């Protein structure tokens, strides 16, 4: 028997996924540990040092904190970009130096940071997703109640826990 032909399939629109607060927190924890392991600085200092003209982000030096990008081994995104493009001051070397205009200094700084910070940060990178997954299972009931409350407030379509 021949198959019946449908003239048109009904098109289904996919609903927009809400912003998940716990997934965002997990991403921040893993990203912060990754930037500390590779670049020797926290995530916010890696992203904002040298770009924002106010607060602790001007020169990268943070009093009482070890993870600003204002020392020779810590790197910020601006330093990496300016070093690789040769615009501004960054990790670029003088043209007469051996190995000049290469990323040799960048790779040595990343290697030094990894050797120094990896023993502290790799367990966080590996265990944080496991801990979040376990926490979501254990806290399923309170999370469900929170999401119901958010739905009653009218933000349940946009945000969930």
N, C-alpha and C positions, 0 to 999 in steps of 0.2 A: 504494500500500500504506500502511496506517495505521501511525502511530508506536506503538511499544510503550510502554506506561505503566509507569513504575516506581512502586511503592507508596511507597517512601521513599528518599531519598538518604542516603548515608552521610555523617555529619557529621565533618568533619576539624577537630581542634583544632590551633591554631597553637602551635608551640613558642615559648617565651619567648626573646627575643633576648638574647645575653650583653652585658655591659657592655664597650664597646670603648674601650680606653685611648687609642689614637691619635686617635679621633674626639673624645674628651673633651679631650685636649691641644689639638687644633685649635680647639675651641670656646673654651677658655680664652684662647688667644692672640688670637683675633679679638675676643672680648668685652673683654679688657683694652685692646686698641688702640681699640676703640669708646668705652669709658668715658673713656679719656685724651683722645680727640679731642673728645667732646661735653661731658664734665663736668670735665675737667682733673685727674682723679685716677685712681689705679689701681683695678682691679676690686674688690680686697679692701677698700680704703678706702671706695669708693663704697657697698658693701654693709654694712659693719660699723661705720663711724665713727658714734659717738653711740649705738649699740645695745649694744655690748659694753663692760662696765665695767672692762676690764683691758687691759694692753699699750698698743700705739700707737693703739688705737681709741677711747680716752677722749675726747681733744680734737681728734684729727685731725692733730696736728703730729707729724711724724716727723723726728728729727734726721738731717740728711744726705740726706734724700729730698725731691724736689720734688713728689711726687704724693700727699701727704696732703690731706685736705679742709679743713685748718685755715686757709686764707687766703680772701680775699674772692671770688676767681674760681672756686675749686674747690668742687664741690658733692658732697654725699653724699645717699643716698636719704632719710635722716632729715630733712635740711634741706629737700629738695624736698617731702616729705610734710607736714612741719610748716608750711612756707610756704604750701602750697596749701590746707591745712585750717584754718590759723590757730591751731593748738594748739602751744604751745611756741614756742621761738625758731627762726626760719628766715628765709626770704626775704620774709616779709610786711612791708609798709611801714606806717607810722603812718597812721591813717585820714584825717588832714587833708592828707596829701601828694597832689599831683596824680597821678592814675593809681594810687591806692592800691587795695589788695585785688585787683590784677590780677596776671597772671603776667609783667608787663613786665620786672621785674628778673631773673626766671628766664631769659627768652628772651634778654635782653642778655648774661647770663653765658654761656649756651650758645653764642651767636654769637661772643663774645670768645674762648671756649675753642676753638671750631672754627677761627676765623681763625688763632689762635696755634699750635694743635697739629695741624691737619689735614695740613700738608705732611710731618710726620714719621709720622703714624699711618695715613693713607690707603694708602700703599704696603704697609704691613703687612696691612691689612684685605683688600686685593686679592691680594697675593702669597702670603700664608700658606696659603690653601686649595690654591693651585696647587702650592706647595712640598710640602705634605703628600701630595697626590695623587701627585706625582712620586716622593716618598720611599717611599710604599707600593709603587709599582711596582718601584723599584730594590731595595728591601729585602724583596721578596716571599718569598724563600727563608728568610732568618732569621726573618721574622715567622711563617711556616708552622712552622718548627722550635720556636719559642717557644710557639705555640698547641698543638702536640703535647705539649710538656712540661707545659703547664698542664692539658691533658686527662689526662695520666698522674698528675698530682698530685691530680686530682679537682675542680679548680675550672674546668675547661674549659667547663662548661655556663654558668657565671656570668660569667666574665671572658675576654676575648680581646684580643689586641694588633692 
